[in-house]
């Protein structure tokens, strides 16, 4: 941390030329340190960790200046709390598909680790989807639409809660991963583990913080998927009941909640399409041709996002007043406004 140095305060202790030179040198060093940090924050200079972050997400360095402008309050809140109490803090991020949740989670973890020298972990609800076999069983026992990952009821929320509790205790913890190109969990031997004290856990998910809907709203189909495949509303009632259960326990573990709010659900298709295109590019780099063949086409994506429409629109309508930090996005995903609400820093 750079502390401001008042030059007038050091003048009374200048007794000779040598001391004067030392004081001037100290003053100049602090000025230089201040401007170096300013250059870093505006993206003109990056640390190796921030450069790795940029490379991971295929971003330009302009992202760093944008992030410094908008997300510093979240990091400051962490720091203020950490100075008072070194307990683990949990931040939950909500945003529709393609809104930038995973990038923000990684950025927060990277910056907090750099600034406060604590271990940080970013988790995604996507990595806690039920296995393909488990979802197939749900499809047979409850409703065919539950074979498709995404909605509440298709996650292993118990595993997510156990993972967070394990991380908080510092014991060796397995971090499960889900491979969307194969639509299944990654083998345990290919997953990473972590152990030791954790300072920050960030959990991001498209439905993180969502609340159940009323029976009246569930009765009305909102898209072609519901009209054709869930005419009796069995699927959406199952999803709603799941959301009212252990999902709320998980959401309530967050000390602070952040929302990246899209202008409307209409933006989801284009943003989700861009996600899929990035997935294909990553798979090309690994020569995973078989996996590429299983990624989604534009028509697949148009159908797929129907599964998310109901809860996404409910979140866009009801969640803004329930989060601690609300970031309004425009159609190109640029932040246009930040509203700080129920801050408990």
Buried (B, 14 or more C-beta within 10 A) or exposed (E): EEEEBEEEEBEEEBEEEEEBEEBEEEBEEBEEEBEEEEEBBBBEBBEEEBEEBBEEBEBEBEBBBBBBEBBEBBBEBBBEBBEEEEEBBBBBBBBBBBBBBBBBBBBBBBBBBBBBEBBBBBBBBBBBBBBBEBBBBBBEEEBEBBBBBBBBBBBBBEBBBEBBEBBBEBEEBEBBBBBBBEBBBEEEEEEEEBEEEBBBBBBBBBBBBBBBBEEEEBEEBBBEBBEEBBEEBEBBBBBBEBBEEBBBEBBEBBBBBBBBBBEEBEBBBBBBBEBBEEBBEBBEEEEBEEBBEEBBEEEEBEBBBBBBBBBBBBBBEEBBEBBBBBBBBEEEBEBEEBBEEEEEB
